[in-house]
Amino acid sequence: MKTLRTNQRQGLQGALEVPGDKSISHRSIILGAISNGDTEITHFLSSEDCLRTMQAFEDMGVSIERTKDRVLVHGVGLNGLRQPKHALNMGNSGTTTRLMLGLLSGQPFTTELFGDQSLSRRPMKRVTEPLSQLGARFKVTGDGRLPITVYGSQELNPVDYRLPVASAQVKSALILAGLCSNGTSTIIEKQQTRDHTELMLRAFGGEIEKQGLTLKVAGQPKLIGQPIRVPGDLSSAAFFIAAATLVPRSAITLHNVGLNPTRTGFLRVLKRMGADITVQNRYDHAEPSGDLLIRSAPLHAIELTSDDIPSVIDELPLIALLATQAEGTTKITGAEELRVKETDRITVVAAELRRLGSEITELPDGMIIQGGTLLAPQETDQVDSHGDHRIGMMLAVAALLVKSELALANASAINISYPDFFADLNRLIPARRAAL
Ligand code: S3P
């Protein structure tokens, strides 16, 4: 049980750089491992999820050196991975699992993947079904969930697939399988999702073309290791952006936050709600980034529909919290994917924010949130992450607005994406002034 900081009446102040982007950190290990030569990664996110990806490649014979500031991957090339001696543990990481399923489909060996309880409930058919059409075979126990055995094949057909869900993980799994095939693959997205795999693959020397929602990927490229500086994770920055927006008299700067437009939906949504966010400097590398200045501001309700969802998918729990403090009623629809995240994030967000007095109606694909709520514990002075890192951090931000004491159950889940979250939050909270 973690005691949360509550009753934050002085504004948040100061500056920090949030840890590296989770999606980019996973992909830098994967692409580095299947390239020729070395990939030096700086500002890598050393969180539980990304370390699962690293361990999986070490288990497949890739040598990876890790110091505090950098990770050095000694690539083995697209055909250089070795069969692991034991089943690969995916922990809680959906990204590791789905991307690995794609890559392992095209390897000449059999691998078994398993994960924790939450991951073992998440749907994997969305990946194994299209991969089966390419010639990969799977042993799936239960209803399309982990544990899964992948019988890889070096004779994969190129991919020709229209995605029925908006998912960067499924898209990336198919791109990785396409790389192992002997032809050009065509992948058509349902909606634009984060495009880190595409941008990074191009930087590593892969051939990938994009026209609208259609991607064409060439098989068997010669990938060359690259230096990568991972930008700060906007999805982690989002917790402090929300906190500074909500706690009166705040003004904080977050340095070097990733600003890939497929990820910045949260900033667009917040601006529509009336937030005060300025991008101060832009750094235009393969992945754009910039410094953000956030000042507290009053918010008003908005409506989010399916077009808005992919670029804010991980930030929706926070948007729900922000909506409880906005003027008016916020409606979110088209977000049924939330039900298959680390938890069912519609049910869990509604349940936990209700414990603090919010009025939230669950919809099958979203929620309706009444604004203007004074957050206060109703029956207990505990909230619960339910083992979901983003729920845990959202509740820690909510706690700043609560006057009485509040504790968080299952707080260690936060290590999945942000092990230093509480230390960084404390850095933005000014020391209490001595009573006059
Ligand atoms: C991710 C894609 C998204 C996102 C997840 C990371 C990725 O999942 O929610 O946190 O790195 O590709 P889906 O592909 O399931 O939408």
Residues whose N, C-alpha, C, O or C-beta is under 5 A from the ligand:
A	BS01	S3P	S23 T95 A166 S167 A168 Q169 V170 I313 D314
